[in-house]
Amino acid sequence: DLCSGADIIITSYGIIQRDIKQLEELRFNVIVFDETQMVKNLQAVTSNAVRKLKSAFVLGLTGTPVENHLGEYYAIMDLCLPGLLGTREEFSRKLGKDGASGTARLIGRTRPFVLRRTKQLIASELPPKIEIDIHLELIPKQQVLYQRTVEEVRGQIKEAYQSHVPAQARIIALTAILRLRQICLAPSLASAGAGENSPKLEFLAEQLQELRDEGHSALVFSQFTGYLDIIEKSLTTHGLKCLRLDGATPVPQRRKLVQAFQNSDEPTIFLISLKAGGKGLNLTRATYVYHMDPWWNPAVENQASDRAHRIGQTEQVTITRLIMRHTIEEKMMALKAQKLQLYKAILEDGAGGGGAGLSREDFEFLLGS
């Protein structure tokens, strides 16, 4: 028997999907879903599996109840309290019909069932966290490539919205503007042979050399593993050794890397991909965190920064974001502010301001002068 004699079952979302035929026959007293955002996609196989589990009480734990749009919040709430917000179609229809007032009403309905605990509440002894945005200028060759690509991307996005339904057009648009984001990091990421030199690499190398001499360890995050390759090569050229963790790193190796970083006797640099290392790691050896490229949602970046600024940290943590001036990165920061407002509305204010998914107007804003 799968659960013979067991009082508590600890499992993963992957195992639930595999063994759902047996698990759905059981009646649990309590189910606790950790990292509930993992089952936010209602169409995913894993999401369908966990919704077949039966219990008297469900508790969902997450640090990012909304990453892109309110539909994700609906999925989490519907998992814990089925029917509270109606069907997915009813929820979407009310949002579209009533706008901000409908959002406020729907979010207000969930208020009695949401318990928020910030680090300030549960860990008041944590040291300060300083956040800095550093704005850098594109070098001439980088700027020429960037401006040429803007025109190409603008045409691709226009054609996408003329020839496809909005959902497909959005995917095409996101793929197109990816090239602009890559040029901001290193032109070679978007155009083979364009060169790897960029102001971000130079700035990072100078900073990390100073920190090493002062005895500080640092975390460096990027969403692009190809860019981590370039950073690693650059730091090696400057005589800086580093550890690295990304999606290709096996779980046992992850543990060894974390232990090596935490127990290092000398200042260490840890290169981490945002998706692979944004949660579940304790890296309090670091007192400096660098975000090389902005992400759409501030909550995801904050989770990554919190690898260093968490219980066990005794020193001030400095978080630096590198932003290229007059580029899509500055526009992304503006859109992120809107997402932050939505996030706060859900967890703090009880009112929201519409969906946070990117629209055609958002793409036009991102490509504007």
TIROGU-69611 format. One record per residue (C-alpha): residue number from 1; x, y, z. Coordinates in pm, 1 decimal. Layout:
+-----+----------+----------+----------+
! pos !        u !        v !        w !
+-----+----------+----------+----------+
! NUM !        X !        Y !        Z !
...
+-----+----------+----------+----------+
END
This chain:
+-----+----------+----------+----------+
! pos !        u !        v !        w !
+-----+----------+----------+----------+
!   1 !      0.0 !      0.0 !      0.0 !
!   2 !    134.4 !    343.5 !    -97.4 !
!   3 !     66.3 !    503.0 !    241.0 !
!   4 !     22.2 !    204.9 !    472.3 !
!   5 !     60.1 !    310.3 !    836.3 !
!   6 !    176.1 !    662.1 !    750.6 !
!   7 !     55.7 !    966.9 !    943.0 !
!   8 !    229.4 !   1215.0 !    712.5 !
!   9 !    315.7 !   1185.7 !    344.1 !
!  10 !    590.1 !   1409.5 !    204.9 !
!  11 !    612.2 !   1408.8 !   -171.0 !
!  12 !    681.9 !   1622.7 !   -478.7 !
!  13 !    457.0 !   1755.9 !   -752.3 !
!  14 !    620.0 !   1516.9 !   -996.3 !
!  15 !    541.4 !   1213.4 !   -779.9 !
!  16 !    181.0 !   1327.8 !   -734.3 !
!  17 !    142.7 !   1337.4 !  -1110.2 !
!  18 !    292.0 !    987.6 !  -1142.0 !
!  19 !     92.3 !    826.3 !   -857.3 !
!  20 !   -231.8 !   1023.4 !   -879.9 !
!  21 !   -442.1 !    711.4 !   -940.1 !
!  22 !   -352.6 !    586.6 !   -593.0 !
!  23 !   -342.6 !    923.4 !   -416.8 !
!  24 !   -683.1 !   1038.6 !   -538.4 !
!  25 !   -842.1 !    740.9 !   -361.3 !
!  26 !   -729.3 !    876.9 !    -23.9 !
!  27 !   -899.0 !   1137.5 !    194.7 !
!  28 !   -647.8 !   1361.1 !    372.2 !
!  29 !   -718.6 !   1573.3 !    676.4 !
!  30 !   -477.3 !   1846.6 !    566.0 !
!  31 !   -281.0 !   1908.9 !    245.8 !
!  32 !     -1.0 !   2167.9 !    242.4 !
!  33 !    116.0 !   2282.5 !   -100.5 !
!  34 !    458.6 !   2445.0 !    -81.0 !
!  35 !    569.3 !   2681.8 !   -360.8 !
!  36 !    209.8 !   2684.8 !   -480.3 !
!  37 !    297.1 !   2893.4 !   -785.8 !
!  38 !    432.4 !   2568.6 !   -933.6 !
!  39 !     72.1 !   2466.6 !  -1009.6 !
!  40 !    -54.8 !   2804.4 !  -1135.2 !
!  41 !   -101.8 !   2681.5 !  -1493.3 !
!  42 !   -449.3 !   2529.7 !  -1506.2 !
!  43 !   -373.6 !   2351.7 !  -1833.5 !
!  44 !    -60.2 !   2174.5 !  -1704.7 !
!  45 !    -68.0 !   1802.0 !  -1625.8 !
!  46 !     71.4 !   1854.2 !  -1275.0 !
!  47 !   -194.5 !   2116.6 !  -1194.6 !
!  48 !   -467.6 !   1879.4 !  -1304.6 !
!  49 !   -321.2 !   1603.9 !  -1087.7 !
!  50 !   -302.2 !   1801.0 !   -760.4 !
!  51 !   -662.2 !   1917.5 !   -805.8 !
!  52 !   -777.8 !   1557.3 !   -784.0 !
!  53 !   -648.7 !   1522.7 !   -426.7 !
!  54 !   -915.6 !   1530.8 !   -155.1 !
!  55 !   -882.6 !   1685.5 !    190.3 !
!  56 !  -1075.1 !   1864.9 !    463.1 !
!  57 !   -833.0 !   2158.9 !    462.9 !
!  58 !   -583.6 !   2297.0 !    211.0 !
!  59 !   -299.5 !   2537.9 !    280.5 !
!  60 !    -94.4 !   2698.0 !      1.6 !
!  61 !    247.9 !   2854.3 !     64.9 !
!  62 !    408.8 !   3087.2 !   -186.6 !
!  63 !    628.0 !   3394.1 !   -207.5 !
!  64 !    504.8 !   3482.6 !   -556.2 !
!  65 !    123.7 !   3451.7 !   -580.4 !
!  66 !    134.9 !   3660.5 !   -898.7 !
!  67 !    418.3 !   3651.7 !  -1150.6 !
!  68 !    249.4 !   3765.4 !  -1470.8 !
!  69 !   -127.0 !   3810.0 !  -1442.8 !
!  70 !   -424.6 !   3767.9 !  -1208.7 !
!  71 !   -513.4 !   3433.6 !  -1364.7 !
!  72 !   -223.0 !   3285.1 !  -1168.8 !
!  73 !   -368.6 !   3418.7 !   -843.8 !
!  74 !   -702.5 !   3267.3 !   -939.0 !
!  75 !   -537.3 !   2926.6 !   -991.7 !
!  76 !   -379.8 !   2931.3 !   -645.3 !
!  77 !   -695.0 !   3046.8 !   -468.0 !
!  78 !   -910.3 !   2795.9 !   -658.7 !
!  79 !   -675.1 !   2516.2 !   -552.5 !
!  80 !   -714.0 !   2607.8 !   -186.1 !
!  81 !  -1077.9 !   2723.7 !   -196.4 !
!  82 !  -1254.1 !   2574.7 !   -500.7 !
!  83 !  -1546.7 !   2786.2 !   -617.4 !
!  84 !  -1465.1 !   3098.0 !   -413.7 !
!  85 !  -1399.1 !   3303.4 !   -728.4 !
!  86 !  -1632.3 !   3109.0 !   -956.4 !
!  87 !  -1512.3 !   2933.1 !  -1269.6 !
!  88 !  -1207.6 !   3050.6 !  -1461.4 !
!  89 !  -1435.7 !   3184.8 !  -1735.1 !
!  90 !  -1652.0 !   3375.6 !  -1485.5 !
!  91 !  -1342.6 !   3522.3 !  -1320.9 !
!  92 !  -1199.2 !   3641.4 !  -1653.5 !
!  93 !  -1534.0 !   3778.9 !  -1766.6 !
!  94 !  -1583.1 !   3983.2 !  -1448.5 !
!  95 !  -1232.3 !   4124.0 !  -1470.9 !
!  96 !  -1282.5 !   4223.6 !  -1831.8 !
!  97 !  -1627.1 !   4371.4 !  -1770.5 !
!  98 !  -1572.4 !   4569.8 !  -1452.2 !
!  99 !  -1204.8 !   4665.6 !  -1481.0 !
! 100 !  -1038.2 !   4798.9 !  -1165.8 !
! 101 !  -1356.9 !   4788.4 !   -956.6 !
! 102 !  -1410.4 !   4423.5 !  -1047.8 !
! 103 !  -1053.0 !   4343.0 !   -957.4 !
! 104 !  -1091.6 !   4511.3 !   -619.5 !
! 105 !  -1412.9 !   4320.5 !   -549.2 !
! 106 !  -1267.6 !   3981.7 !   -644.7 !
! 107 !   -944.8 !   4036.2 !   -451.5 !
! 108 !  -1145.4 !   4157.7 !   -153.4 !
! 109 !  -1335.1 !   3829.7 !   -153.4 !
! 110 !  -1008.0 !   3642.4 !    -90.6 !
! 111 !   -888.2 !   3878.8 !    184.8 !
! 112 !  -1011.3 !   3668.3 !    483.7 !
! 113 !   -823.1 !   3364.8 !    352.5 !
! 114 !   -481.4 !   3523.2 !    291.4 !
! 115 !   -220.6 !   3545.0 !    565.4 !
! 116 !     90.0 !   3742.4 !    476.8 !
! 117 !    413.8 !   3724.7 !    672.6 !
! 118 !    698.6 !   3951.0 !    561.1 !
! 119 !   1059.0 !   3912.3 !    666.8 !
! 120 !   1020.4 !   4231.3 !    868.1 !
! 121 !    750.1 !   4064.8 !   1076.7 !
! 122 !    915.3 !   3727.7 !   1134.0 !
! 123 !   1281.0 !   3826.7 !   1127.0 !
! 124 !   1306.6 !   4178.0 !   1263.9 !
! 125 !   1669.6 !   4108.7 !   1354.0 !
! 126 !   1772.5 !   4093.9 !    987.8 !
! 127 !   2037.7 !   4350.6 !    891.1 !
! 128 !   1956.5 !   4631.5 !    643.8 !
! 129 !   1916.6 !   4569.4 !    270.8 !
! 130 !   2033.2 !   4841.0 !     31.7 !
! 131 !   1908.3 !   4837.5 !   -328.8 !
! 132 !   2084.3 !   5033.2 !   -604.6 !
! 133 !   2008.7 !   5075.3 !   -975.1 !
! 134 !   2320.0 !   5152.2 !  -1180.8 !
! 135 !   2253.0 !   5304.3 !  -1524.8 !
! 136 !   2518.2 !   5252.0 !  -1790.7 !
! 137 !   2554.2 !   5377.2 !  -2149.7 !
! 138 !   2571.2 !   5154.2 !  -2457.8 !
! 139 !   2907.5 !   5161.9 !  -2632.8 !
! 140 !   2893.4 !   5292.3 !  -2996.5 !
! 141 !   2893.0 !   4952.4 !  -3173.0 !
! 142 !   2637.6 !   4821.2 !  -2927.2 !
! 143 !   2415.2 !   5124.8 !  -2985.6 !
! 144 !   2424.4 !   5088.2 !  -3365.0 !
! 145 !   2323.7 !   4721.2 !  -3340.6 !
! 146 !   2054.8 !   4805.0 !  -3085.5 !
! 147 !   1890.2 !   5077.2 !  -3298.5 !
! 148 !   1895.3 !   4858.9 !  -3609.9 !
! 149 !   1736.1 !   4573.1 !  -3416.9 !
! 150 !   1465.3 !   4800.3 !  -3271.1 !
! 151 !   1339.0 !   4873.2 !  -3621.3 !
! 152 !   1343.1 !   4503.7 !  -3713.3 !
! 153 !   1161.6 !   4405.3 !  -3396.2 !
! 154 !    902.1 !   4679.0 !  -3435.3 !
! 155 !    813.3 !   4541.4 !  -3778.3 !
! 156 !    797.1 !   4182.5 !  -3651.3 !
! 157 !    562.6 !   4277.8 !  -3369.9 !
! 158 !    335.2 !   4479.5 !  -3600.1 !
! 159 !    309.4 !   4186.4 !  -3839.3 !
! 160 !    249.6 !   3942.1 !  -3552.7 !
! 161 !    -52.2 !   4134.6 !  -3424.8 !
! 162 !   -190.0 !   4171.4 !  -3777.5 !
! 163 !   -156.1 !   3802.2 !  -3864.6 !
! 164 !   -214.6 !   3613.7 !  -3537.8 !
! 165 !   -450.8 !   3602.3 !  -3244.7 !
! 166 !   -328.5 !   3813.7 !  -2946.9 !
! 167 !   -197.0 !   3516.8 !  -2746.8 !
! 168 !     21.6 !   3394.1 !  -3034.4 !
! 169 !    126.6 !   3747.3 !  -3123.6 !
! 170 !    239.2 !   3803.8 !  -2767.0 !
! 171 !    468.1 !   3499.7 !  -2780.3 !
! 172 !    616.4 !   3618.2 !  -3110.2 !
! 173 !    666.7 !   3967.3 !  -2966.0 !
! 174 !    838.0 !   3838.1 !  -2652.0 !
! 175 !   1072.0 !   3629.7 !  -2865.6 !
! 176 !   1150.7 !   3930.9 !  -3084.4 !
! 177 !   1233.6 !   4169.3 !  -2800.8 !
! 178 !   1454.1 !   3901.5 !  -2645.7 !
! 179 !   1719.3 !   4008.5 !  -2897.3 !
! 180 !   1711.8 !   4363.3 !  -2762.4 !
! 181 !   1758.6 !   4241.0 !  -2408.5 !
! 182 !   2052.4 !   4027.8 !  -2517.4 !
! 183 !   2221.8 !   4319.1 !  -2695.4 !
! 184 !   2208.2 !   4513.7 !  -2368.7 !
! 185 !   2415.0 !   4235.4 !  -2209.0 !
! 186 !   2657.9 !   4134.3 !  -2482.5 !
! 187 !   2598.8 !   4188.3 !  -2856.4 !
! 188 !   2727.0 !   3838.4 !  -2939.8 !
! 189 !   2422.2 !   3687.0 !  -2766.5 !
! 190 !   2196.6 !   3834.9 !  -3034.7 !
! 191 !   2433.5 !   3844.4 !  -3331.3 !
! 192 !   2715.7 !   3594.4 !  -3379.4 !
! 193 !   3052.1 !   3761.4 !  -3411.8 !
! 194 !   2927.9 !   4095.4 !  -3278.3 !
! 195 !   3163.2 !   4085.4 !  -2980.0 !
! 196 !   3123.5 !   4019.1 !  -2609.6 !
! 197 !   3251.2 !   4347.3 !  -2465.6 !
! 198 !   2993.7 !   4561.2 !  -2289.5 !
! 199 !   2980.4 !   4818.7 !  -2007.7 !
! 200 !   2806.7 !   4567.9 !  -1779.0 !
! 201 !   3095.4 !   4320.5 !  -1798.1 !
! 202 !   3354.1 !   4589.9 !  -1731.2 !
! 203 !   3157.2 !   4733.7 !  -1440.7 !
! 204 !   3098.9 !   4390.2 !  -1284.8 !
! 205 !   3464.9 !   4286.1 !  -1310.7 !
! 206 !   3581.3 !   4609.8 !  -1145.9 !
! 207 !   3326.3 !   4574.8 !   -867.2 !
! 208 !   3406.7 !   4211.6 !   -795.2 !
! 209 !   3780.8 !   4278.1 !   -785.9 !
! 210 !   3724.9 !   4547.3 !   -523.4 !
! 211 !   3492.8 !   4323.3 !   -321.6 !
! 212 !   3743.7 !   4037.4 !   -329.4 !
! 213 !   4015.3 !   4266.3 !   -196.3 !
! 214 !   3778.7 !   4379.7 !     81.3 !
! 215 !   3686.8 !   4020.7 !    172.3 !
! 216 !   3326.7 !   4016.1 !     42.7 !
! 217 !   3150.6 !   3732.6 !   -138.9 !
! 218 !   2889.6 !   3799.0 !   -406.9 !
! 219 !   2602.0 !   3644.8 !   -602.0 !
! 220 !   2561.2 !   3727.6 !   -971.3 !
! 221 !   2223.1 !   3652.6 !  -1134.3 !
! 222 !   2129.6 !   3640.8 !  -1502.0 !
! 223 !   1839.3 !   3482.2 !  -1687.9 !
! 224 !   2064.6 !   3378.5 !  -1975.9 !
! 225 !   2300.9 !   3084.0 !  -1932.5 !
! 226 !   2484.2 !   3200.9 !  -2243.6 !
! 227 !   2556.9 !   3526.8 !  -2064.4 !
! 228 !   2678.4 !   3336.0 !  -1758.9 !
! 229 !   2930.0 !   3172.8 !  -1995.3 !
! 230 !   3052.2 !   3516.2 !  -2104.1 !
! 231 !   3066.9 !   3645.3 !  -1745.7 !
! 232 !   3261.1 !   3338.1 !  -1632.1 !
! 233 !   3511.4 !   3384.3 !  -1915.1 !
! 234 !   3550.8 !   3754.9 !  -1836.7 !
! 235 !   3600.9 !   3700.8 !  -1464.4 !
! 236 !   3861.1 !   3430.1 !  -1531.4 !
! 237 !   4048.5 !   3677.1 !  -1752.9 !
! 238 !   4051.8 !   3918.9 !  -1458.8 !
! 239 !   4184.4 !   3651.7 !  -1224.4 !
! 240 !   3854.6 !   3598.9 !  -1045.1 !
! 241 !   3742.6 !   3243.7 !   -964.8 !
! 242 !   3376.2 !   3158.8 !   -934.9 !
! 243 !   3120.7 !   2885.9 !   -874.6 !
! 244 !   2825.4 !   2838.9 !  -1107.1 !
! 245 !   2473.6 !   2697.2 !  -1082.5 !
! 246 !   2212.7 !   2679.4 !  -1358.6 !
! 247 !   1934.2 !   2453.7 !  -1481.2 !
! 248 !   2181.7 !   2191.4 !  -1602.4 !
! 249 !   2336.3 !   2148.8 !  -1256.7 !
! 250 !   2233.5 !   1810.5 !  -1101.4 !
! 251 !   2065.4 !   1828.4 !   -759.2 !
! 252 !   2352.4 !   1653.9 !   -571.4 !
! 253 !   2597.6 !   1897.3 !   -730.2 !
! 254 !   2380.5 !   2191.1 !   -623.7 !
! 255 !   2419.0 !   2089.1 !   -260.5 !
! 256 !   2795.4 !   2061.5 !   -296.3 !
! 257 !   2816.1 !   2403.8 !   -460.9 !
! 258 !   2609.5 !   2566.1 !   -185.0 !
! 259 !   2823.9 !   2403.6 !     83.6 !
! 260 !   3142.9 !   2509.0 !    -94.9 !
! 261 !   3020.6 !   2866.9 !   -113.2 !
! 262 !   2892.5 !   2884.2 !    244.5 !
! 263 !   3204.2 !   2723.5 !    391.8 !
! 264 !   3465.0 !   2902.6 !    179.3 !
! 265 !   3751.3 !   3062.5 !    372.5 !
! 266 !   3808.0 !   3323.8 !    103.4 !
! 267 !   3579.5 !   3562.2 !    -86.8 !
! 268 !   3382.1 !   3371.8 !   -349.0 !
! 269 !   3171.4 !   3465.8 !   -650.6 !
! 270 !   2863.6 !   3255.0 !   -729.1 !
! 271 !   2713.5 !   3279.9 !  -1079.9 !
! 272 !   2349.9 !   3169.0 !  -1079.5 !
! 273 !   2074.3 !   3153.6 !  -1339.4 !
! 274 !   1764.3 !   3331.5 !  -1211.0 !
! 275 !   1527.1 !   3042.0 !  -1281.1 !
! 276 !   1744.9 !   2768.4 !  -1129.5 !
! 277 !   1866.4 !   2958.0 !   -824.5 !
! 278 !   1588.6 !   3202.4 !   -752.8 !
! 279 !   1454.2 !   3001.2 !   -461.3 !
! 280 !   1543.6 !   2718.6 !   -223.8 !
! 281 !   1907.0 !   2819.9 !   -162.5 !
! 282 !   2066.1 !   2954.3 !    154.6 !
! 283 !   2363.3 !   3169.8 !     51.7 !
! 284 !   2415.6 !   3401.8 !    347.1 !
! 285 !   2792.2 !   3397.3 !    286.1 !
! 286 !   2723.4 !   3667.3 !     26.3 !
! 287 !   2681.5 !   4031.7 !    124.6 !
! 288 !   2654.6 !   4164.4 !   -232.0 !
! 289 !   2404.7 !   4063.6 !   -502.3 !
! 290 !   2417.6 !   4167.9 !   -869.3 !
! 291 !   2124.7 !   4140.4 !  -1111.1 !
! 292 !   2274.0 !   4166.1 !  -1459.3 !
! 293 !   1941.7 !   4186.0 !  -1644.9 !
! 294 !   1596.4 !   4293.6 !  -1524.3 !
! 295 !   1309.0 !   4048.1 !  -1511.6 !
! 296 !    943.9 !   4133.9 !  -1566.5 !
! 297 !    832.7 !   4067.2 !  -1211.3 !
! 298 !   1000.1 !   4225.1 !   -905.7 !
! 299 !    883.6 !   3939.0 !   -683.2 !
! 300 !   1102.7 !   3693.3 !   -877.4 !
! 301 !   1408.3 !   3916.8 !   -843.7 !
! 302 !   1337.2 !   3965.8 !   -474.4 !
! 303 !   1325.7 !   3592.2 !   -419.6 !
! 304 !   1669.5 !   3564.6 !   -580.6 !
! 305 !   1809.4 !   3847.8 !   -369.3 !
! 306 !   1671.7 !   3677.4 !    -61.5 !
! 307 !   1918.3 !   3391.6 !   -111.0 !
! 308 !   2156.3 !   3626.6 !     73.4 !
! 309 !   1918.5 !   3846.9 !    275.6 !
! 310 !   1752.3 !   3585.2 !    492.8 !
! 311 !   1760.5 !   3439.1 !    842.0 !
! 312 !   2124.1 !   3369.0 !    927.3 !
! 313 !   2257.6 !   3681.7 !    757.9 !
! 314 !   2438.0 !   3909.5 !   1005.5 !
! 315 !   2575.2 !   4177.6 !    772.5 !
! 316 !   2421.8 !   4445.0 !    552.2 !
! 317 !   2332.2 !   4318.1 !    204.6 !
! 318 !   2376.7 !   4540.7 !   -101.7 !
! 319 !   2170.6 !   4455.2 !   -411.1 !
! 320 !   2272.5 !   4615.3 !   -741.7 !
! 321 !   2078.5 !   4610.9 !  -1068.7 !
! 322 !   2262.1 !   4701.5 !  -1388.9 !
! 323 !   2040.1 !   4887.0 !  -1638.3 !
! 324 !   2139.1 !   5015.4 !  -1982.5 !
! 325 !   2019.7 !   5371.1 !  -2032.8 !
! 326 !   1770.7 !   5453.9 !  -2314.0 !
! 327 !   1698.4 !   5086.2 !  -2383.4 !
! 328 !   1427.4 !   4829.0 !  -2329.8 !
! 329 !   1574.5 !   4764.2 !  -1985.2 !
! 330 !   1464.5 !   5105.6 !  -1859.1 !
! 331 !   1117.6 !   5044.5 !  -2003.1 !
! 332 !   1105.0 !   4704.9 !  -1834.8 !
! 333 !   1175.1 !   4871.3 !  -1501.8 !
! 334 !    873.7 !   5097.2 !  -1558.1 !
! 335 !    647.8 !   4801.5 !  -1639.1 !
! 336 !    781.2 !   4618.5 !  -1333.5 !
! 337 !    657.6 !   4906.7 !  -1119.6 !
! 338 !    306.5 !   4834.0 !  -1247.2 !
! 339 !    341.8 !   4466.7 !  -1154.4 !
! 340 !    464.0 !   4567.4 !   -810.1 !
! 341 !    149.0 !   4772.4 !   -764.1 !
! 342 !    -61.0 !   4470.0 !   -858.1 !
! 343 !    137.2 !   4246.3 !   -621.7 !
! 344 !     89.0 !   4491.0 !   -336.5 !
! 345 !   -276.6 !   4527.1 !   -419.2 !
! 346 !   -332.6 !   4155.4 !   -378.4 !
! 347 !   -133.1 !   4114.7 !    -59.2 !
! 348 !   -169.5 !   4452.2 !    108.4 !
! 349 !   -428.7 !   4695.8 !    -22.5 !
! 350 !   -712.5 !   4465.4 !   -120.0 !
! 351 !   -751.5 !   4632.8 !   -459.5 !
! 352 !   -585.1 !   4576.5 !   -793.4 !
! 353 !   -541.2 !   4765.8 !  -1116.8 !
! 354 !   -615.6 !   4518.2 !  -1394.7 !
! 355 !   -408.6 !   4239.1 !  -1548.2 !
! 356 !    -32.7 !   4251.8 !  -1551.7 !
! 357 !     18.0 !   4056.9 !  -1874.5 !
! 358 !    192.4 !   4241.7 !  -2155.4 !
! 359 !    -39.4 !   4392.8 !  -2414.4 !
! 360 !     29.1 !   4530.4 !  -2760.8 !
! 361 !     41.9 !   4877.3 !  -2604.7 !
! 362 !    305.6 !   4752.3 !  -2359.0 !
! 363 !    521.9 !   4630.6 !  -2646.2 !
! 364 !    486.4 !   4965.6 !  -2820.0 !
! 365 !    593.6 !   5133.0 !  -2495.6 !
! 366 !    896.7 !   4904.1 !  -2468.4 !
! 367 !   1008.2 !   4994.7 !  -2820.3 !
! 368 !    930.7 !   5364.7 !  -2793.5 !
! 369 !   1192.3 !   5637.0 !  -2793.2 !
+-----+----------+----------+----------+
END
